[in-house]
């Protein structure tokens, strides 16, 4: 899977989905594969947004066992983010899938093809072992998680449900029962162009951005002052990050526009509208205090992915079942925690009404970076725990 470079929105993403459908069909699953109607999805009032160009997308759901609502869904996304500078990767090959020092390397190894591989291994084990399931089991493979969750959104609209779901995102051995949200924003900061030799006759958009940037940093500090107890030990569960800054088109000209794009962390249980309002208010206040921006205010828009937060009640039976499966299979007590990133959890739990949590192999700190990898022993351990959970929840027996 790593060697198939399934960047969000790419042909390889579609190819990997077709491969998934073939794998599940070969195992004897009842497989639903469908092409997403991108226009209809974009017109939906709850459209989650996308950031990568896309001409097609596919959904894949496989169900094994008797008729009825699946007792458990294992879900994973097949898409990955771009690789960045190839010089930061060994042999300049981000999609090698190389095995070194007991780890599998490559873009997507951690986020989240290890989790997807675990899901397929559980599916294969159910079939190869010859067990009978008292209740159905489902595997969902989705696209476009990295830029908004379009695949999960389409899967919920398709009507696929379950009594509970485990999304096998990387959790470093913890059971993640809540996650923050993430909203993509854009700032357009105006300036006034002039020749660089007469700088004072104009206004640099870069200079105008600096007080706004300082205000955003202060807002970030305020929003992280009292985080949820699930984030114990994490000093920044709700980061506000500027990922892209573009300004100017000539070295000898004062730039007349700066465009900044970033990611805004949504607090657990915070409505996305309230999160947006807090950034808009901070930017407006900074503009009002600045002589230039007072008359040339910064424009704030919200393109791209819009992830709300999500959670499961820690008292829900699924949580205890996952913790107990880990204890039985891995011999350890797993901790409950929160994740600082957005995911498909909020669509499964909110839109689909499916109690959902995260448990899967990998360390999210290695995701989206160079030399991404996942430890093989950790992958095998977590797969065993997921298999125990699935067998118990679906009533597997000979």
TIVO-734189 format. One record per residue (C-alpha): y, x, z; residue number from 1. Coordinates in nm, 4 decimals, always signed. Each point is the difference from the previous one (the first is absolute). Example, Ala and Ser with C-alpha at 12.3 -4.5 7.8 and 13.67 -1.06 7.14 Angstrom:
# residues 2
- Y  X  Z  pos
- -0.4500  +1.2300  +0.7800  1 .
- +0.3440  +0.1370  -0.0660  2 .
END
This chain:
# residues 398
- Y  X  Z  pos
- +0.0000  +0.0000  +0.0000  1 .
- +0.2394  +0.2855  +0.0782  2 .
- -0.0593  +0.1462  -0.3449  3 .
- +0.1220  -0.3247  -0.1548  4 .
- +0.3811  +0.0327  +0.0390  5 .
- +0.0678  -0.3641  +0.0883  6 .
- +0.3759  +0.0220  +0.0481  7 .
- +0.1619  -0.3341  +0.0765  8 .
- +0.0485  -0.1897  -0.3262  9 .
- -0.2026  +0.2431  -0.2133  10 .
- -0.2875  -0.0648  -0.2394  11 .
- -0.2242  +0.1965  +0.2361  12 .
- +0.0741  -0.2518  +0.2767  13 .
- -0.1437  -0.2731  -0.2249  14 .
- -0.2922  +0.2231  -0.0949  15 .
- -0.0884  +0.0536  +0.3644  16 .
- +0.0057  -0.3739  +0.0632  17 .
- -0.2413  -0.0571  -0.2875  18 .
- -0.2212  +0.2723  +0.1453  19 .
- +0.0054  -0.1824  +0.3335  20 .
- -0.1030  -0.3268  -0.1618  21 .
- -0.2882  +0.1769  -0.1744  22 .
- -0.1175  +0.1644  +0.3227  23 .
- -0.0037  -0.3297  +0.1877  24 .
- -0.1693  -0.1897  -0.2826  25 .
- -0.2735  +0.2648  -0.0187  26 .
- -0.0602  -0.0478  +0.3722  27 .
- -0.0452  -0.3747  -0.0523  28 .
- +0.3320  -0.1196  +0.1405  29 .
- +0.1596  -0.3150  -0.1368  30 .
- +0.3066  +0.1622  -0.1587  31 .
- +0.3348  -0.1566  -0.0863  32 .
- +0.2042  +0.2224  -0.2311  33 .
- +0.3247  -0.1354  -0.1395  34 .
- +0.3074  +0.1198  -0.1816  35 .
- +0.3190  -0.0575  +0.1957  36 .
- +0.2655  -0.2202  -0.1579  37 .
- +0.2920  +0.2295  +0.0709  38 .
- +0.2666  -0.2488  -0.1137  39 .
- -0.1320  -0.2801  +0.2201  40 .
- -0.0272  +0.2310  +0.2987  41 .
- +0.3555  +0.1289  -0.0480  42 .
- +0.1285  -0.3585  -0.0091  43 .
- -0.1666  -0.0906  +0.3311  44 .
- +0.2513  -0.0510  +0.2839  45 .
- -0.1983  +0.2352  +0.2267  46 .
- -0.0419  +0.2760  -0.2618  47 .
- -0.0398  +0.3261  +0.1965  48 .
- +0.1788  +0.2188  -0.2563  49 .
- -0.1118  +0.3057  -0.1943  50 .
- +0.1498  +0.3399  -0.0714  51 .
- -0.2181  +0.1549  -0.2722  52 .
- +0.0024  -0.1190  -0.3636  53 .
- -0.2986  -0.2197  -0.0693  54 .
- -0.1453  -0.1711  -0.3071  55 .
- -0.3245  -0.1240  +0.1546  56 .
- -0.2008  -0.0228  +0.3176  57 .
- -0.3408  -0.1245  +0.1103  58 .
- -0.1471  -0.1534  +0.3108  59 .
- -0.3576  +0.0601  +0.1140  60 .
- -0.1872  -0.1906  +0.2705  61 .
- -0.3729  +0.0233  +0.0608  62 .
- -0.1952  -0.2299  +0.2331  63 .
- -0.3539  +0.0511  +0.1294  64 .
- -0.2101  -0.2498  +0.1907  65 .
- -0.0134  -0.3776  +0.0391  66 .
- +0.2670  -0.2501  -0.0986  67 .
- +0.2997  -0.0446  +0.2237  68 .
- +0.3032  +0.1848  +0.1293  69 .
- -0.0796  +0.3710  +0.0442  70 .
- -0.0454  +0.0967  +0.3618  71 .
- +0.1581  +0.3369  -0.0754  72 .
- +0.2155  +0.1483  -0.2748  73 .
- +0.0306  +0.3740  -0.0516  74 .
- +0.3125  +0.0729  -0.2050  75 .
- +0.1457  +0.3058  -0.1654  76 .
- +0.2538  +0.0920  -0.2660  77 .
- -0.0838  +0.2238  -0.2951  78 .
- +0.3515  +0.1082  -0.0991  79 .
- +0.1611  +0.3273  +0.1023  80 .
- +0.3532  +0.1419  +0.0020  81 .
- +0.1252  +0.2745  -0.2364  82 .
- -0.0970  +0.3589  +0.0696  83 .
- +0.3348  +0.1771  +0.0311  84 .
- +0.0345  +0.3661  -0.0933  85 .
- -0.3330  +0.1210  -0.1404  86 .
- +0.0684  +0.3513  +0.1304  87 .
- -0.0615  -0.1317  +0.3513  88 .
- -0.3614  -0.0877  -0.0877  89 .
- -0.2890  +0.2440  -0.0166  90 .
- -0.0664  +0.0907  -0.3640  91 .
- +0.2856  -0.2414  -0.0869  92 .
- -0.2611  -0.2775  -0.0071  93 .
- +0.0731  -0.2958  +0.2308  94 .
- -0.3014  -0.1927  -0.1286  95 .
- -0.2706  +0.2619  +0.0438  96 .
- -0.2067  -0.1757  +0.2657  97 .
- -0.0933  +0.3499  +0.1155  98 .
- -0.2080  +0.0458  +0.3147  99 .
- +0.1202  +0.2852  +0.2217  100 .
- -0.0401  +0.0627  +0.3728  101 .
- -0.1815  -0.3305  +0.0509  102 .
- +0.2814  -0.2033  -0.1517  103 .
- +0.0551  -0.1815  -0.3298  104 .
- +0.3321  +0.0914  -0.1622  105 .
- +0.2254  -0.1807  -0.2458  106 .
- +0.2634  -0.2666  -0.0398  107 .
- -0.1354  -0.3188  +0.1556  108 .
- -0.2720  +0.1732  +0.2019  109 .
- +0.1587  -0.1250  +0.3202  110 .
- +0.2092  -0.2921  -0.1291  111 .
- -0.2316  -0.1661  -0.0532  112 .
- -0.2955  +0.0851  -0.2191  113 .
- -0.1954  +0.1168  +0.3041  114 .
- +0.0362  -0.3507  +0.1422  115 .
- -0.0948  -0.1542  -0.3338  116 .
- -0.3058  +0.2282  -0.0176  117 .
- -0.0978  -0.1103  +0.3507  118 .
- +0.0217  -0.3651  -0.1056  119 .
- -0.2231  +0.0619  -0.3017  120 .
- -0.2463  +0.1962  +0.2136  121 .
- -0.0302  -0.2953  +0.2379  122 .
- -0.0530  -0.2354  -0.2953  123 .
- -0.2689  +0.2294  -0.1398  124 .
- -0.1722  +0.0377  +0.3389  125 .
- -0.0270  -0.3775  +0.0417  126 .
- -0.1809  -0.0269  -0.3335  127 .
- -0.2170  +0.3124  +0.0180  128 .
- -0.1183  -0.0792  +0.3532  129 .
- -0.1334  -0.3354  -0.1170  130 .
- +0.1541  -0.1993  +0.2835  131 .
- +0.0746  -0.3711  -0.0199  132 .
- +0.3492  -0.1140  +0.0989  133 .
- +0.0408  -0.3174  +0.2012  134 .
- +0.3690  -0.0129  -0.0991  135 .
- +0.1700  +0.1378  -0.3109  136 .
- +0.1711  +0.3377  -0.0283  137 .
- +0.2899  +0.0745  -0.2381  138 .
- +0.1520  +0.3147  -0.1419  139 .
- +0.3538  -0.0125  -0.1402  140 .
- +0.1376  +0.2769  -0.2240  141 .
- +0.3716  -0.0375  -0.0699  142 .
- +0.2750  +0.1701  -0.1969  143 .
- +0.3686  +0.0661  +0.0546  144 .
- -0.0109  +0.0396  +0.3771  145 .
- +0.2144  +0.3105  -0.0186  146 .
- +0.2964  -0.1820  -0.1526  147 .
- -0.0064  -0.3393  +0.1713  148 .
- -0.3437  -0.1577  +0.0214  149 .
- -0.0184  -0.1919  -0.3271  150 .
- -0.3792  +0.0271  -0.0113  151 .
- -0.0503  -0.1444  +0.3478  152 .
- +0.2611  -0.2667  -0.0779  153 .
- -0.1901  -0.1012  -0.3134  154 .
- -0.3324  +0.0012  +0.1877  155 .
- +0.1361  -0.2399  +0.2599  156 .
- +0.1445  -0.2275  -0.2704  157 .
- -0.3405  +0.0077  -0.1698  158 .
- -0.1367  -0.1681  +0.3117  159 .
- -0.2261  +0.2722  +0.1357  160 .
- -0.0272  -0.0246  +0.3763  161 .
- -0.2084  +0.1173  +0.2919  162 .
- -0.0464  -0.0597  +0.3699  163 .
- +0.1253  +0.3537  +0.0689  164 .
- +0.0924  +0.3139  -0.1913  165 .
- +0.0008  +0.3738  +0.0566  166 .
- +0.2327  +0.1987  -0.2241  167 .
- -0.1375  +0.3525  -0.0067  168 .
- +0.3312  +0.1868  -0.0098  169 .
- -0.0006  +0.3408  +0.1751  170 .
- +0.0305  -0.0473  +0.3770  171 .
- -0.1048  +0.3366  +0.1533  172 .
- -0.2782  -0.1703  +0.1926  173 .
- +0.2201  -0.2676  +0.1562  174 .
- -0.0226  -0.3748  -0.0506  175 .
- +0.3387  -0.1054  -0.1358  176 .
- +0.0864  -0.3516  +0.1162  177 .
- +0.3620  -0.0093  -0.1171  178 .
- +0.2101  +0.1715  -0.2591  179 .
- +0.3657  +0.0264  -0.0763  180 .
- +0.1514  -0.1208  -0.3237  181 .
- +0.1899  +0.1904  -0.2679  182 .
- +0.2786  -0.1222  -0.2283  183 .
- +0.1239  +0.1918  -0.3023  184 .
- +0.3798  +0.0045  -0.0234  185 .
- +0.2620  +0.1369  -0.2345  186 .
- +0.3589  +0.1023  +0.0763  187 .
- +0.2655  +0.0345  -0.2700  188 .
- +0.2940  +0.2014  +0.1299  189 .
- +0.3094  +0.0020  -0.2251  190 .
- +0.2309  +0.2934  -0.0612  191 .
- +0.2799  +0.0863  -0.2416  192 .
- -0.0644  +0.2633  -0.2674  193 .
- +0.2419  +0.2783  -0.0833  194 .
- -0.0147  +0.3626  -0.1045  195 .
- -0.1426  +0.2152  +0.2775  196 .
- +0.3127  +0.2179  -0.0049  197 .
- +0.2039  -0.3043  +0.1046  198 .
- -0.2464  -0.1259  +0.2571  199 .
- +0.2656  -0.1586  +0.2199  200 .
- +0.1003  -0.2301  -0.2858  201 .
- -0.3412  -0.1635  +0.0173  202 .
- -0.2600  -0.0976  +0.2586  203 .
- -0.3445  +0.1544  +0.0133  204 .
- -0.2730  -0.2622  +0.0341  205 .
- -0.2041  +0.2646  +0.1814  206 .
- +0.2710  +0.0467  +0.2617  207 .
- +0.0336  -0.3767  +0.0317  208 .
- -0.3719  -0.0279  +0.0703  209 .
- +0.0047  +0.2350  +0.2981  210 .
- +0.1428  -0.2442  +0.2598  211 .
- -0.2453  -0.2631  -0.1233  212 .
- -0.2859  +0.2444  +0.0404  213 .
- +0.1166  +0.0763  +0.3554  214 .
- +0.0141  -0.3723  +0.0789  215 .
- -0.3567  -0.0440  -0.1258  216 .
- -0.1159  +0.2841  +0.2239  217 .
- +0.1624  -0.1696  +0.2994  218 .
- -0.1619  -0.3322  -0.0931  219 .
- -0.3374  +0.1728  -0.0166  220 .
- +0.0524  +0.1414  +0.3485  221 .
- +0.0891  -0.3427  +0.1393  222 .
- -0.2963  -0.1743  -0.1622  223 .
- -0.2472  +0.2525  +0.1415  224 .
- +0.1360  +0.0067  +0.3550  225 .
- -0.2553  -0.2482  +0.1389  226 .
- -0.3087  -0.0164  -0.2234  227 .
- -0.3078  -0.2144  +0.0591  228 .
- -0.2458  +0.1538  +0.2475  229 .
- -0.2567  +0.0260  -0.2806  230 .
- +0.2103  +0.2880  -0.1335  231 .
- -0.0347  +0.2105  +0.3154  232 .
- +0.0431  +0.3641  -0.0923  233 .
- +0.1731  -0.0771  -0.3309  234 .
- +0.3700  +0.0899  +0.0295  235 .
- +0.0935  -0.1721  -0.3269  236 .
- -0.2081  -0.3096  -0.0812  237 .
- +0.2771  -0.1651  -0.2051  238 .
- +0.1494  +0.2756  -0.2151  239 .
- +0.2802  -0.0498  -0.2505  240 .
- -0.0488  +0.2561  -0.2754  241 .
- +0.2139  +0.0807  -0.3028  242 .
- -0.2498  +0.1017  -0.2672  243 .
- +0.2153  +0.0217  -0.3127  244 .
- +0.3652  +0.1000  -0.0479  245 .
- +0.1616  +0.0130  -0.3442  246 .
- +0.3648  +0.0831  -0.0625  247 .
- +0.2152  +0.1644  -0.2619  248 .
- -0.0592  +0.0915  -0.3631  249 .
- +0.2044  +0.3196  -0.0391  250 .
- +0.0530  +0.2978  +0.2290  251 .
- +0.3752  +0.0087  -0.0649  252 .
- +0.0571  -0.3701  +0.0622  253 .
- +0.0515  -0.1824  +0.3275  254 .
- -0.2850  -0.2548  +0.0101  255 .
- +0.1021  -0.3651  -0.0247  256 .
- -0.3306  -0.1534  +0.1176  257 .
- -0.2774  +0.0869  +0.2415  258 .
- -0.3237  -0.1957  +0.0035  259 .
- -0.2268  +0.0427  +0.3007  260 .
- -0.3412  -0.1625  +0.0360  261 .
- -0.1967  -0.0123  +0.3185  262 .
- -0.2496  -0.1647  +0.2276  263 .
- +0.0985  -0.2113  +0.2987  264 .
- -0.2499  -0.0386  +0.2851  265 .
- -0.0529  -0.3569  +0.1240  266 .
- -0.0743  -0.0468  +0.3691  267 .
- -0.3152  -0.1867  +0.1025  268 .
- +0.0637  -0.3776  -0.0116  269 .
- +0.3489  +0.0532  -0.1457  270 .
- +0.0779  -0.2356  -0.2904  271 .
- +0.0754  +0.2071  -0.3132  272 .
- +0.3242  -0.1939  -0.0433  273 .
- +0.1168  +0.1198  +0.3415  274 .
- -0.0918  +0.3582  -0.0876  275 .
- +0.1964  -0.0197  -0.3237  276 .
- +0.2976  -0.1457  +0.1830  277 .
- +0.0060  +0.2879  +0.2487  278 .
- +0.0281  +0.2595  -0.2774  279 .
- +0.2557  -0.2022  -0.1927  280 .
- +0.2074  -0.0385  +0.3166  281 .
- -0.0138  +0.3731  +0.0790  282 .
- +0.1067  +0.0909  -0.3533  283 .
- +0.2797  -0.2597  +0.0024  284 .
- +0.1280  +0.1263  +0.3357  285 .
- -0.0005  +0.3597  -0.1260  286 .
- +0.1855  -0.1101  -0.3127  287 .
- +0.2601  -0.1851  +0.2049  288 .
- +0.0758  +0.3157  +0.1998  289 .
- +0.0453  +0.2207  -0.3058  290 .
- +0.3331  +0.0040  -0.1901  291 .
- -0.1669  +0.0225  -0.3407  292 .
- -0.3005  -0.2258  +0.0582  293 .
- +0.2163  -0.2660  +0.1647  294 .
- +0.1270  -0.0901  -0.3476  295 .
- -0.3076  +0.1189  -0.1904  296 .
- -0.2950  -0.1290  +0.2055  297 .
- -0.3557  +0.1220  -0.0362  298 .
- -0.2390  -0.2380  -0.1767  299 .
- -0.3349  -0.0557  +0.1756  300 .
- -0.2935  -0.1487  -0.1926  301 .
- -0.3715  -0.0362  +0.0694  302 .
- -0.2073  +0.0881  -0.3073  303 .
- -0.3634  +0.1010  +0.0121  304 .
- -0.2606  -0.0557  +0.2689  305 .
- +0.0770  -0.2249  +0.2941  306 .
- -0.2589  +0.0414  +0.2762  307 .
- +0.0283  -0.2211  +0.3058  308 .
- -0.1646  +0.1118  +0.3233  309 .
- -0.3381  -0.1365  +0.1035  310 .
- -0.2280  -0.0188  +0.2992  311 .
- -0.3179  -0.1463  +0.1452  312 .
- -0.0326  -0.1316  +0.3546  313 .
- -0.1761  +0.2805  +0.1927  314 .
- -0.2085  -0.2736  +0.1651  315 .
- -0.1422  -0.1161  -0.3344  316 .
- -0.3797  +0.0486  -0.0122  317 .
- +0.0260  +0.2257  -0.3050  318 .
- +0.1818  +0.2654  +0.2023  319 .
- -0.2727  +0.0165  +0.2621  320 .
- -0.2692  -0.0013  -0.2674  321 .
- +0.1543  +0.2995  -0.1781  322 .
- +0.0476  +0.1914  +0.3252  323 .
- -0.3606  -0.0722  +0.1034  324 .
- -0.1361  +0.1015  -0.3415  325 .
- +0.1814  +0.3323  +0.0326  326 .
- -0.1411  +0.0483  +0.3501  327 .
- -0.3550  -0.0724  -0.1170  328 .
- +0.0201  +0.2046  -0.3192  329 .
- +0.2327  +0.2862  +0.0937  330 .
- -0.0461  +0.0096  +0.3760  331 .
- +0.3689  -0.0166  +0.0867  332 .
- +0.2616  -0.2426  +0.1272  333 .
- +0.2514  -0.0706  -0.2750  334 .
- +0.3639  -0.0549  +0.0894  335 .
- +0.2138  -0.2874  -0.1245  336 .
- +0.3194  +0.1068  -0.1701  337 .
- +0.2773  -0.0973  -0.2383  338 .
- +0.0716  +0.1515  -0.3410  339 .
- +0.3532  +0.0892  -0.1147  340 .
- -0.0705  -0.0830  -0.3642  341 .
- -0.0140  -0.3243  -0.1959  342 .
- -0.3277  -0.1201  -0.1493  343 .
- -0.1883  -0.2983  -0.1390  344 .
- -0.0728  -0.1135  +0.3560  345 .
- +0.3047  -0.2260  +0.0080  346 .
- -0.1178  -0.1835  -0.3147  347 .
- -0.3548  -0.0514  +0.1246  348 .
- +0.1036  -0.1094  +0.3483  349 .
- +0.3194  -0.1883  -0.0932  350 .
- -0.0449  -0.1416  -0.3468  351 .
- -0.3796  -0.0240  +0.0157  352 .
- -0.0362  -0.0911  +0.3666  353 .
- -0.2753  +0.2616  +0.0338  354 .
- -0.0047  +0.1899  +0.3316  355 .
- +0.0184  +0.3607  -0.1169  356 .
- +0.0180  +0.3537  +0.1359  357 .
- -0.0207  +0.3590  -0.1237  358 .
- -0.2861  +0.2388  +0.0624  359 .
- -0.0937  +0.2753  -0.2423  360 .
- -0.0419  +0.3729  -0.0629  361 .
- +0.2893  +0.2410  -0.0361  362 .
- +0.3289  +0.1070  +0.1538  363 .
- +0.3043  -0.1763  -0.1448  364 .
- +0.2068  +0.3153  +0.0547  365 .
- -0.1935  +0.1524  -0.2915  366 .
- +0.0719  -0.2943  -0.2285  367 .
- +0.2608  +0.0237  -0.2782  368 .
- +0.0179  +0.3771  +0.0439  369 .
- -0.1334  +0.3086  -0.1772  370 .
- -0.3536  +0.1088  +0.0779  371 .
- -0.0953  -0.3482  +0.1161  372 .
- -0.3533  -0.0029  +0.1417  373 .
- -0.2469  -0.1848  +0.2196  374 .
- -0.2594  +0.1464  +0.2356  375 .
- -0.3539  -0.0789  -0.1171  376 .
- -0.1458  -0.0381  +0.3493  377 .
- +0.2742  -0.2458  +0.0911  378 .
- -0.0659  -0.1953  -0.3191  379 .
- -0.3714  -0.0268  +0.0818  380 .
- +0.0615  -0.0954  +0.3634  381 .
- +0.2433  -0.2786  -0.0846  382 .
- -0.2288  -0.1284  -0.2762  383 .
- -0.2858  -0.0285  +0.2505  384 .
- +0.2237  -0.2003  +0.2349  385 .
- +0.1090  -0.2308  -0.2817  386 .
- -0.3638  -0.0526  -0.0956  387 .
- -0.0917  -0.0930  +0.3579  388 .
- +0.2957  -0.2405  +0.0163  389 .
- -0.0955  -0.1623  -0.3310  390 .
- -0.3688  -0.0347  +0.0864  391 .
- +0.0802  -0.1594  +0.3345  392 .
- +0.2761  -0.2302  -0.1206  393 .
- -0.1920  -0.1205  -0.3046  394 .
- -0.3294  -0.0393  +0.1878  395 .
- -0.2002  +0.2575  -0.1960  396 .
- -0.3746  -0.0109  +0.0687  397 .
- -0.3348  +0.0752  -0.1634  398 .
END
